Amino acid sequence: MATASGEIQLYKLIEAQQGSSGLECELSTDLGPDRLALSLDWSTGQGESDVRVVSSDSTGSLTLLSLGEADLTAVCQWKAHEYEAWISAFSYWDTQTVYSGGDDSKLKGWDLRMGCSSPTFTSKRHTMGVCSIHSNPHREHILATGSYDENVLLWDGRNIKQPLSETAVGGGVWRLKWHPSQEHLLLAACMHNDFQILYCQKALEGQETPCPVLGSYILHNSLAYGADWSRLPVSSSAPPSPQEPPQTSSGLVESTGHLRIQYESPTASFDTSLEDDSGRYIPDQCPSPEKSSVSDLFTSDARDSVSCLIATCSFYDHMMHVWRWDWSPEEKRESL
């Protein structure tokens, strides 16, 4: 966890009483005085055994930390950007390479083997602050970046002079996450324009074309900030929904393992279920944004149905939503 008090904290998930879970702080490292920790990334995107963390902060600095059995130690810290360093990230294919983005509108690369006195490259392709970076864990050299300029850029790390593609998403791109198993899917938190799922196959094949939007999630009432995919498998078919769910000895309804998407207003005045009793999405709850016709985007060997759990959070109302996205090429539709 990167905290507003300028710490990097490591938590352990523990089992609490009655089958519930909790978080327990194991280790904590202070990045320095008078700073906010703004981001962190693990070096383990490709199963790296030497576990390290890179963090960026409000002074424009980056800090490299090494995780031992009983400590989290700062290895080095350096000034990377003139203003806030919004984001830091490893190359998962070469964890001696670190990327950073700052409010100075610069994207930079760093080779940890050469020291950190100067970057290996500096790109000014974004026109406003660079606030999101993610290395593709499936495709070597592929990097996604996002900015307050409301554009998502895809890069080949071997050629930073010109991006592979540029996609306007209508809001500042605060977070980007590649799908854990689908190499062409990219999740974007777009601040004033909700959460978008981009399909990047053509761009990664060298076609200089924007990435079409497969779907959007629009039920947050505040800035779209945090987003990530669940690594848990999701059943492609909805489980049966009994008329009377079984109850525990305490009288609580026992979960059948099927997640029902709930939308809670910031005032907590109402909850709206977005699935019917069979677990299918009810599209009439909210207007669907315009999306690309995506059934023709997939090649014949990539037309399997996709079901994902996604967690998103918004800024001012402190809300987190967990939702399911299903796409079935046979039905030629997207659902959220």
C-alpha positions, 0 to 999 in steps of 0.5 A: 500500500502506498499511503498519503503519509509517505509510507510503503506498507506491506499487509498480510491477508489473515483469517479472522473469526467465523470464516471472515478475513482481515488485513494485518500490517507486516512491514512498513518503510518511510519514503522520507519527510513531507511527501505522499507516496503516489504509486507502487509496482511489484517486480513479479509480473513474470514470476521474478524471484528477487522481489522488489517494489518501486514507488513514486512520490509527490516530490518527484522522486522514485524509490526502489525497495527490496523485500526480505523475509523480515524487512522492506529496505530502500535500495536507492532513491533518486529525483526523477521528475520536476513535479509530482511523479504520479506513476512508477512501473517495472518492465516485467520482462527486464526488471532492471528497467523501470518507467516513470511518469510525472506532472512535468508531462514526461515519460522516462525510462531508467536502467537500474544497472547504470545507476539512476543519475540520468534516464535512458530516454525521455518522451514528451509525446504526452501533452499533460501529466503522465499518470499511468503506466503498465507493462504487458505481462504477455507481450515483451516490449509492450507498454501502455501509458495514460495521461491527463491529456485523455489519451492512452498510448501503446509503445514498443519499448525498443522505439520510444520515438513514436507510439504504436497507437493513440486512443482518445478515451475522453478523460484523464487516464489515472490507471491502466491494467492489462488483463491477466490472461487475455493479452489484448484487453486493457482496462482503463480508469478514465476519471471524468469518463468512467471505466473503459475496456480497450481491445488492442490486438490490431495496434499490437500487430503494427496497425496504427489505429486507435483501440476500440472500446469493448465496454464501459462501466458507468455506475460510479458517481465520482472520478474513476480512479482505481481499477483492476482485474480479478485473477479468480476464474469466473464460471461462464454460466450463471449458477441456479438461484434457488427461491429460498437461499439456505440459511446458516445457524445464525439466520444469515443467508448463505452465499451460493458463490454467485456475485450479484452486482450492487449499485449503492448511491453515495447517499446510501439511499438505495441499492439496485440489483443489476442482475435478475434471479438467473444471474443475467445482467439487466441492461435497462438499469442504465443507458449503454454507451456507444461501443464498437461492433466487436464481434468482427475484431476477433480472429477465428482462434480468439472467439471464446467467450470472456467472463471477468470480475473487475474491481473499480473505485472512485475518488470523492465518494470513496466507493468500490464496486465489484462487477462482472463483464461478459462478452460472447461473440456467438451472441454478438453483444457485450454486456456489463 
